[in-house]
Amino acid sequence: MSELNDSNAINQRFRGFYPVVIDVETAGFNEQTDALLEIAAMTLKMDKEGWIHINETQHFNIEPFKGSILNSASLDFTGIDPSNPLRGAVSEYEALNSIFNMIRQGIKDTNCNQAIMVAHNATFDFKFVAAAAERVSLKDNPFHPFATFDTASLSGLVLGHTVLAKACKIAGIGFDTSNAHSALYDTEQTAILFCELVNRWKRLGGWPPN
């Protein structure tokens, strides 16, 4: 296999985009009114042979913003108790500012132009992150303003299934349903799945070539 060169660096693999895997847990479906309760982010790296791997990780429990709605059905689904002091929750600003700084450093280190969000059913996560960033006046959002890599769509194409747990199992990736709906666990599984899909394409002879 060829070693890393300009033709298979991560900034060339995704047309200058820096992929960052995100998962959020929330207290509802409306990003403008419902609380963002948890977020995890994982950056990715490419090794010298052109394979994609997980790199850095950040994870935060988040305090509901003032006046936000906490839908009981959503809380029952995720199992999150926003009032639990042991959560060690931080503000939306603190969580996103830290994650955005990690992403900006990754963009700089890889000579990429902009981050692109990778998520399962990405529109949901994208909207909540964008709304929270706007709410706390984080103007320099590193993510592309509308493009994403949606692992639900990619899994439907490659694996014939769009549900995260089932797509992982089809791909040979373990999935513990008792840990699902945790932002950290779901982000990790989504990241492993995305890396498998990208690396599988390479194994089949796709870009970057061996």
Disulfide bonds with the S-S distance in Angstrom:
none
